[in-house]
Amino acid sequence: MIIALIFILGVGNFALHKAVMESNHPLLGQVPWFANRNGRRVAFALEFLVLLASLLLAANGWTALAWGYLIYSA
């Protein structure tokens, strides 16, 4: 159940991340490494690594990590 919760939160995080990246908000242009395509790929890779680490730790008994990921998602 906890793994499913973290996975659903992760899908939501990726959807929000993509929406922000495609919004072309002027603030994104002020952060130099978001301005190019490689910087955005790195940001998505970091988001994936956070999700993967959370899922792996929750699967190995760190159930309290779900609260941490919920706070991260908020």
DOSE-707494 format. One line per field, with one value per atom (N, C-alpha, C, O): residue number from 1; residue in three letters; atom name; x, y, z. Coordinates in nm, 3 decimals. Last residue first. Example, Ala and Ser with C-alpha at 12.3 -4.5 7.8 and 13.67 -1.06 7.14 Angstrom:
% DOSE-707494
resi <- c(2 2 2 2 1 1 1 1)
resn <- c(SER SER SER SER ALA ALA ALA ALA)
name <- c(N CA C O N CA C O)
X <- c(1.285 1.367 1.290 1.341 1.319 1.230 1.320 1.424)
Y <- c(-0.225 -0.106 0.003 0.114 -0.569 -0.450 -0.330 -0.332)
Z <- c(0.708 0.714 0.787 0.804 0.780 0.780 0.780 0.846)
END
This chain:
% DOSE-707494
resi <- c(74 74 74 74 73 73 73 73 72 72 72 72 71 71 71 71 70 70 70 70 69 69 69 69 68 68 68 68 67 67 67 67 66 66 66 66 65 65 65 65 64 64 64 64 63 63 63 63 62 62 62 62 61 61 61 61 60 60 60 60 59 59 59 59 58 58 58 58 57 57 57 57 56 56 56 56 55 55 55 55 54 54 54 54 53 53 53 53 52 52 52 52 51 51 51 51 50 50 50 50 49 49 49 49 48 48 48 48 47 47 47 47 46 46 46 46 45 45 45 45 44 44 44 44 43 43 43 43 42 42 42 42 41 41 41 41 40 40 40 40 39 39 39 39 38 38 38 38 37 37 37 37 36 36 36 36 35 35 35 35 34 34 34 34 33 33 33 33 32 32 32 32 31 31 31 31 30 30 30 30 29 29 29 29 28 28 28 28 27 27 27 27 26 26 26 26 25 25 25 25 24 24 24 24 23 23 23 23 22 22 22 22 21 21 21 21 20 20 20 20 19 19 19 19 18 18 18 18 17 17 17 17 16 16 16 16 15 15 15 15 14 14 14 14 13 13 13 13 12 12 12 12 11 11 11 11 10 10 10 10 9 9 9 9 8 8 8 8 7 7 7 7 6 6 6 6 5 5 5 5 4 4 4 4 3 3 3 3 2 2 2 2 1 1 1 1)
resn <- c(ALA ALA ALA ALA SER SER SER SER TYR TYR TYR TYR ILE ILE ILE ILE LEU LEU LEU LEU TYR TYR TYR TYR GLY GLY GLY GLY TRP TRP TRP TRP ALA ALA ALA ALA LEU LEU LEU LEU ALA ALA ALA ALA THR THR THR THR TRP TRP TRP TRP GLY GLY GLY GLY ASN ASN ASN ASN ALA ALA ALA ALA ALA ALA ALA ALA LEU LEU LEU LEU LEU LEU LEU LEU LEU LEU LEU LEU SER SER SER SER ALA ALA ALA ALA LEU LEU LEU LEU LEU LEU LEU LEU VAL VAL VAL VAL LEU LEU LEU LEU PHE PHE PHE PHE GLU GLU GLU GLU LEU LEU LEU LEU ALA ALA ALA ALA PHE PHE PHE PHE ALA ALA ALA ALA VAL VAL VAL VAL ARG ARG ARG ARG ARG ARG ARG ARG GLY GLY GLY GLY ASN ASN ASN ASN ARG ARG ARG ARG ASN ASN ASN ASN ALA ALA ALA ALA PHE PHE PHE PHE TRP TRP TRP TRP PRO PRO PRO PRO VAL VAL VAL VAL GLN GLN GLN GLN GLY GLY GLY GLY LEU LEU LEU LEU LEU LEU LEU LEU PRO PRO PRO PRO HIS HIS HIS HIS ASN ASN ASN ASN SER SER SER SER GLU GLU GLU GLU MET MET MET MET VAL VAL VAL VAL ALA ALA ALA ALA LYS LYS LYS LYS HIS HIS HIS HIS LEU LEU LEU LEU ALA ALA ALA ALA PHE PHE PHE PHE ASN ASN ASN ASN GLY GLY GLY GLY VAL VAL VAL VAL GLY GLY GLY GLY LEU LEU LEU LEU ILE ILE ILE ILE PHE PHE PHE PHE ILE ILE ILE ILE LEU LEU LEU LEU ALA ALA ALA ALA ILE ILE ILE ILE ILE ILE ILE ILE MET MET MET MET)
name <- c(N CA C O N CA C O N CA C O N CA C O N CA C O N CA C O N CA C O N CA C O N CA C O N CA C O N CA C O N CA C O N CA C O N CA C O N CA C O N CA C O N CA C O N CA C O N CA C O N CA C O N CA C O N CA C O N CA C O N CA C O N CA C O N CA C O N CA C O N CA C O N CA C O N CA C O N CA C O N CA C O N CA C O N CA C O N CA C O N CA C O N CA C O N CA C O N CA C O N CA C O N CA C O N CA C O N CA C O N CA C O N CA C O N CA C O N CA C O N CA C O N CA C O N CA C O N CA C O N CA C O N CA C O N CA C O N CA C O N CA C O N CA C O N CA C O N CA C O N CA C O N CA C O N CA C O N CA C O N CA C O N CA C O N CA C O N CA C O N CA C O N CA C O N CA C O N CA C O N CA C O N CA C O N CA C O)
X <- c(0.426 0.344 0.422 0.372 0.632 0.536 0.452 0.411 0.757 0.832 0.735 0.756 0.551 0.592 0.669 0.648 0.556 0.434 0.464 0.409 0.808 0.780 0.651 0.639 0.772 0.872 0.845 0.859 0.581 0.549 0.646 0.606 0.728 0.610 0.569 0.526 0.912 0.958 0.841 0.855 0.811 0.797 0.841 0.809 0.896 0.760 0.737 0.650 1.132 1.135 0.999 0.988 1.130 1.086 1.089 1.052 1.197 1.285 1.252 1.335 1.019 1.007 1.093 1.066 1.117 0.987 0.968 0.910 1.353 1.361 1.229 1.229 1.247 1.334 1.343 1.341 1.096 1.031 1.116 1.064 1.299 1.185 1.116 1.082 1.462 1.516 1.403 1.411 1.279 1.334 1.388 1.363 1.235 1.124 1.176 1.123 1.494 1.427 1.312 1.294 1.535 1.619 1.558 1.569 1.344 1.332 1.415 1.368 1.452 1.318 1.297 1.240 1.691 1.695 1.559 1.552 1.584 1.661 1.671 1.660 1.472 1.385 1.457 1.395 1.712 1.609 1.512 1.474 1.837 1.900 1.797 1.796 1.664 1.681 1.742 1.702 1.707 1.575 1.581 1.510 1.970 1.937 1.801 1.784 1.940 2.014 1.985 1.976 1.806 1.739 1.808 1.741 1.839 1.868 1.804 1.755 1.748 1.726 1.753 1.694 1.820 1.688 1.665 1.573 2.061 2.066 1.930 1.922 1.991 2.064 2.057 2.049 1.698 1.784 1.859 1.799 1.544 1.644 1.737 1.843 1.359 1.468 1.576 1.688 1.175 1.260 1.378 1.485 1.041 1.131 1.223 1.337 0.865 0.988 1.089 1.209 0.751 0.741 0.872 0.979 0.692 0.773 0.758 0.753 0.566 0.490 0.561 0.498 0.710 0.651 0.576 0.527 0.782 0.886 0.830 0.897 0.531 0.612 0.717 0.738 0.457 0.374 0.451 0.437 0.658 0.648 0.566 0.601 0.592 0.725 0.721 0.775 0.338 0.355 0.489 0.497 0.407 0.310 0.324 0.322 0.583 0.632 0.537 0.583 0.406 0.523 0.577 0.613 0.225 0.180 0.295 0.283 0.398 0.336 0.286 0.302 0.453 0.560 0.506 0.561 0.207 0.264 0.374 0.387 0.199 0.097 0.145 0.126 0.420 0.417 0.317 0.347 0.338 0.457 0.459 0.495 0.116 0.100 0.217 0.198 0.242 0.144 0.122 0.111 0.393 0.462 0.368 0.409 0.192 0.280 0.352 0.370 0.081 0.000 0.086 0.056)
Y <- c(1.777 1.895 2.020 2.131 1.601 1.623 1.747 1.815 1.607 1.648 1.681 1.778 1.492 1.631 1.686 1.801 1.239 1.318 1.465 1.552 1.156 1.177 1.257 1.335 1.137 1.228 1.257 1.371 0.935 1.068 1.172 1.283 0.723 0.769 0.908 0.991 0.658 0.738 0.791 0.892 0.477 0.618 0.711 0.830 0.233 0.279 0.425 0.490 0.076 0.213 0.277 0.366 -0.176 -0.160 -0.021 -0.002 -0.186 -0.254 -0.222 -0.239 -0.025 -0.169 -0.249 -0.366 0.222 0.180 0.029 -0.036 0.223 0.227 0.183 0.113 0.219 0.112 0.109 0.001 0.460 0.330 0.216 0.124 0.651 0.640 0.505 0.443 0.608 0.587 0.571 0.487 0.681 0.546 0.515 0.407 0.955 0.858 0.716 0.639 1.054 1.070 0.970 0.909 0.989 0.928 0.941 0.849 1.153 1.008 0.939 0.842 1.404 1.371 1.219 1.164 1.380 1.393 1.361 1.297 1.369 1.256 1.262 1.159 1.624 1.507 1.383 1.300 1.772 1.794 1.675 1.631 1.681 1.656 1.672 1.593 1.787 1.642 1.604 1.504 2.058 2.002 1.850 1.792 2.076 2.110 2.054 2.008 2.015 1.923 1.950 1.856 2.239 2.108 2.010 1.931 2.546 2.455 2.318 2.287 2.674 2.737 2.642 2.659 2.570 2.531 2.581 2.535 2.689 2.550 2.496 2.386 2.961 2.928 2.781 2.752 3.101 2.995 2.937 2.871 3.268 3.330 3.228 3.265 3.116 3.171 3.235 3.253 3.071 2.960 3.009 2.948 3.313 3.279 3.163 3.156 3.315 3.396 3.363 3.382 2.995 3.104 3.183 3.124 2.782 2.895 3.018 3.131 2.548 2.671 2.794 2.897 2.316 2.356 2.488 2.537 2.293 2.307 2.356 2.431 2.258 2.376 2.399 2.512 2.012 2.129 2.258 2.356 1.844 1.866 1.991 2.067 1.859 1.900 1.931 2.033 1.745 1.885 1.940 2.055 1.484 1.563 1.712 1.795 1.406 1.416 1.499 1.577 1.411 1.498 1.516 1.626 1.208 1.346 1.445 1.551 0.992 1.024 1.168 1.242 1.004 1.024 1.059 1.145 0.940 1.073 1.105 1.219 0.675 0.771 0.915 1.001 0.570 0.568 0.669 0.740 0.602 0.674 0.679 0.781 0.426 0.567 0.650 0.755 0.182 0.236 0.385 0.462 0.154 0.165 0.224 0.306 0.126 0.242 0.263 0.377 -0.119 0.000 0.127 0.223)
Z <- c(-0.147 -0.116 -0.149 -0.130 -0.188 -0.295 -0.273 -0.368 0.062 -0.057 -0.171 -0.244 0.213 0.240 0.121 0.083 0.098 0.093 0.117 0.050 0.169 0.026 0.009 -0.086 0.447 0.389 0.244 0.200 0.458 0.509 0.453 0.417 0.355 0.282 0.329 0.248 0.546 0.434 0.350 0.282 0.717 0.754 0.641 0.643 0.615 0.585 0.623 0.565 0.524 0.573 0.545 0.460 0.403 0.540 0.598 0.713 0.138 0.233 0.378 0.466 0.007 -0.015 0.083 0.109 0.081 0.134 0.118 0.204 -0.070 0.075 0.139 0.240 -0.332 -0.285 -0.133 -0.074 -0.339 -0.360 -0.306 -0.242 -0.295 -0.204 -0.216 -0.116 -0.517 -0.382 -0.281 -0.191 -0.721 -0.714 -0.575 -0.521 -0.664 -0.663 -0.647 -0.567 -0.696 -0.568 -0.556 -0.451 -0.965 -0.862 -0.723 -0.642 -1.092 -1.100 -0.991 -0.931 -1.034 -0.986 -0.986 -0.893 -1.176 -1.031 -0.969 -0.864 -1.435 -1.383 -1.231 -1.164 -1.459 -1.461 -1.407 -1.341 -1.448 -1.346 -1.341 -1.233 -1.678 -1.548 -1.437 -1.341 -1.867 -1.856 -1.723 -1.661 -1.829 -1.800 -1.788 -1.706 -1.916 -1.778 -1.738 -1.625 -2.188 -2.100 -1.953 -1.873 -2.292 -2.290 -2.194 -2.128 -2.099 -2.210 -2.188 -2.079 -1.870 -2.000 -2.116 -2.223 -1.635 -1.684 -1.826 -1.895 -1.582 -1.624 -1.662 -1.716 -1.513 -1.635 -1.677 -1.796 -1.436 -1.384 -1.504 -1.588 -1.584 -1.497 -1.433 -1.381 -1.713 -1.792 -1.709 -1.757 -1.513 -1.557 -1.641 -1.638 -1.499 -1.391 -1.429 -1.382 -1.717 -1.722 -1.613 -1.631 -1.822 -1.726 -1.728 -1.740 -1.991 -2.039 -1.950 -1.999 -1.930 -1.914 -1.971 -1.995 -1.928 -2.056 -2.048 -2.150 -1.659 -1.760 -1.894 -1.966 -1.538 -1.507 -1.615 -1.658 -1.646 -1.669 -1.642 -1.716 -1.545 -1.689 -1.720 -1.810 -1.272 -1.318 -1.468 -1.512 -1.269 -1.231 -1.281 -1.325 -1.349 -1.427 -1.395 -1.486 -1.146 -1.283 -1.369 -1.453 -0.926 -0.929 -1.071 -1.111 -1.000 -0.987 -0.991 -1.053 -0.984 -1.113 -1.111 -1.208 -0.708 -0.806 -0.943 -1.012 -0.596 -0.572 -0.673 -0.718 -0.686 -0.733 -0.711 -0.797 -0.544 -0.690 -0.745 -0.841 -0.279 -0.326 -0.479 -0.537 -0.285 -0.252 -0.304 -0.364 -0.340 -0.435 -0.411 -0.506 -0.108 -0.238 -0.342 -0.424 0.079 0.086 -0.046 -0.091 0.000 0.000 0.000 -0.071)
END
